Amino acid sequence: MTANPAGAVLFDHVSFDVRRGRQDVKVVEDCSFRLAPGEIVAMIGPSGGGKTTIGYLLAGYHRPWRGLITVDGRQVNGPSAERLLLFQENALMPWLTTAENVLFGPRARGERGPEARRRADAILTRVGLAEFGDRYPSELSGGMRRRAELARALINEPAVLVLDEPFRGLDAMTRELMQEYTAELLAEQRRTVLFITTDVDEALLLADRLLIMTERPARVREEFSINLARPRQRADLLHDDRLQHIKHRALDLLRPAGTTDVPVTT
Amino acid sequence: MTAISSRPVLLRRTEKVETTAFRRGAIGIVIFAAVWEFATRLNGWVGIRVPLVAQLPPPSAVVVDFLKLAGSPGYWNSWSLSFQRVLAGFALALIIGGTVGLLMATRPWFKRMAFPVFECLRPIPPLAWVPIAIIFWPTQELSITFVTFLGALFPVVLNTVGGAEEIDRRHVLAAQSMGASRSYIFRRVVFPALLPSLVTGAAVGMGITWEVVVAAELISGGGRQSGDGGLGFLVWNAYEGNNLPRVVVAMISLGIAGYLSSGLVRALGNRLMPWRRVAS
């Protein structure tokens, strides 16, 4: 492992099938894209379209059937702390306190002593959970759990972070707060982020680039660069004509084939 | 005011709730004893024979006989004997059942192979094993322990398999990503994830061991001296000696012993699972 992984991701003609009975179902087919180091890329597509599978491939939980996935030029081979994935719903370990959850990675790799504990405290403070280190996940609210999970991932200093619909299941208010919060946190951390979502507004708020995916089997259909400094304010997005144009174009692409959007004439 | 101060009670089990629970439990026992006493005395007072209950000795007679028994070392020896048999069978079931359950859960080929045999053995009542158990083992003590072990084995295996199948795969994946070794994942992820079902299996198994040990003691005929054969034997022995209050003393002793042991399993479980004591 290099001392300072940059986090350049390459998907090169990647395909992945799932065996259902006697049939192979193509989930990802001939999918290629790159993530530059430190770039936040939102992957938007219809649900059930294979985006999570792409996240799992990058995390090393699946092996591509064809094609190549590399990070910083090295082929992805199994799970690694260099590429961490945040699952769709809470995956904190319920038997560990919040602080123990955050410490899981360092402890698993054999770090003992107060050093790791200090880092965990610092990162818990950063995500606003300093007073909740001794609480169990069941005692935290949905938004707090998501922040604890971010902390559990970030303490391992991954070069690449995969966020798989991280705000799904949160109520509307918490969701907005968490979006702004994550935007801020990612602005101060230089990590390559693959941000999987179904929400175009969320993507516009957080990402440097959008990848619009096809329906299953997943492939990149079109991409848009956002070219706007981060972190952004929600209000800025509304008044930016170019972003509004991207939004409409993206929504058009995401609409299932055969349905058309007829504007109401006034 | 009360509404506000009672809110934390919903979130955390507090001292106050525990003492109230204790008091309610004690009241329940007192009411039970009072109704029982009243029902057995009614015949003598007004000539009404309460069906079934009228033939029972009243609790006061039971207490008198208990005080007599409490002085004899044989009675306490029965407690200790029954407890030893139960604990030995139970501990074996926990170790062997837990291991078999884990193997079945983690090795699909093993599960497919072992499951039919397991499912055929499971419905056999432990008591039907008694003749075989006597042939298997050189001493009566070992035979009884073996039958008790069989009683607890099946719930422990079933619950372990069930619990292992419900382990959240994402926890294992996340642990792998963070660099945990296989043994670290077993200790820190698989084992704690299994604990709740393991404790459930243990609690069910513990109940069954008591049922089995009593029946096994009845059949085995106990020891030579009265009181040497365990609490189950004590029931039978008192019945043959036509000492009805003593039958009831032995029954209540069994009840208390069972309650104590399942309470012990639960308390141990709660100790091992502090995260379960907080409400979600």
Interface residues (C-beta under 8 A of the other chain):
Chain A: A59 G60 Y61 G78 P79 S80 A81 R83 L84 L85 F87 A91 M93 P94 W95 L96 T97 F104 G105 A108 R109 R135 Y136 S138 E139 N156
Chain B: L11 D168 R170 H171 L173 A174 A175 Q176 S177 M178 G179 A180 S181 Y184 R188 V189 P192 A193 L195 M273 P274 W275 V278 A279 S280
